[in-house]
Amino acid sequence: MIRGFSASYAGHVVDDNLGLQGTPANDRWYTNVQLAEALNWSVDIAQHLDNLGYEEFWMAEHHFQPEGYECIPNLVMMGLYLATQTKNLKFGCGFNIAPMWHPIRLAEDFAMADILSNGRVIFGVGRGYHSREVETFGAPMLDGDANRELFEEQIEIIQKAFNEDAFSYHGKHYQIPARVPYRGYELEKITLVPKPTHPVEIWQPLVSGNPKGVDFMARIGIKALIANTPEPALSERIAMYQEAAASHGRDLKKGEDIALGYRFFIAETQEKAIEQARPYFEEAMKFAAPLGLMRLDPEQIEAVAYPGRARGVELPTLESAVASKAWLCGPPELIVDHLKSVEEQFPGVDRINLGSVMGMPLNVFKDQLTKFAEGVMPAFSN
């Protein structure tokens, strides 16, 4: 049963000359003053969500983006600061890109945030999808198998650091601790100091439905965020996670330990909502398609990047995204009806995440969050 609502913000400051006929993604370039506004937007959104009664605010870790799309490089630091600026809201790391960290450094930083925020920072991890980011930090991304292998070692180390009084790890990528003499003895184990003082939930995006990745999540006990996924892929991924959990002795209800993410836009009618949201949908496509985040062929990707060359090329539409329920557009009662059907189909799902979209101005996103809080959330206040 749905009991909690959260919102996410990837850190964009882009909000002008939007859509397929607007500025190409690679031609955007913002000043440092403008890029730093993402941090101020985060504070503003967090306080707005706190006042409206949302439970969580999720942000994304990214680097090196003068184009202004994703401008928050440190989620643990951001979440800890926002906890000082709000009263009740929790802050999700959506997601710490583990291959760009040393796992013990990440575990230490999160432990500090957990203690100082009194448990209001939520731990999340991801493998990354920007070659410019991950490979620049010296980790593999273009080689997907190598990326997964490194990531899984890192998560096993982080789990040990959080949960064991003293630990060691000996794998392909890490030998922990260093085998050195220390104050008269041979070092064999180390201790995370301090460890988190609240139970740590680990969240990860479930994107591709790769059986190896899903099995790892289920074995470790990682919870899944499935965002903007149409049917039948949504049901298939939820079933895959449930079956993998069962194979590791966890008997879950359908959708349990899973949060569902949607893009949304509220207006008087579905037609008005679609027309108002269209520039943001197109800007998101401009951002995502060249990164391989959409199932488009090379000709379509070229057309997204350079619309002037796109004569006759058919591209995804917001209408199709609305029809598949990846986007929820329309009056509040339409969104309530859909989420009630989600409760019936996936009774274990208890969290819904609302995503901001590349290009959506701050005032528009805040207004949409208000409309959702006032028009949708009361139908789920059990």
Secondary structure, 3 states (H helix, E strand, C coil): CCCEEEEEECCCCCCCCCCCCCCCHHHCCCCHHHHHHHHHHHHHHHHHHHHHCCCEEEECCCCCCCCCCCCCCCHHHHHHHHHHCCCCCEEEECCEEHHHCCHHHHHHHHHHHHHHCCCCEEEEEECCCCHHHHCCCCCCCCCHHHHHHHHHHHHHHHHHHHHCCCECEECCCCEECCCCEECCEECCCECCCCCCCCCCCEEEECCCCCHHHHHHHHHHCCEEEEECCCCCHHHHHHHHHHHHHHHCCCCCCCCCCEEEEEEEEECCCHHHHHHHHHHHHHHHHHHHHHHCCCCCCHHHHHHHHCHHHCCCCCCCCHHHHHHCCCEEEECHHHHHHHHHHHHHHCCCCCEEEEECCCCCCHHHHHHHHHHHHHHCHHHHCC
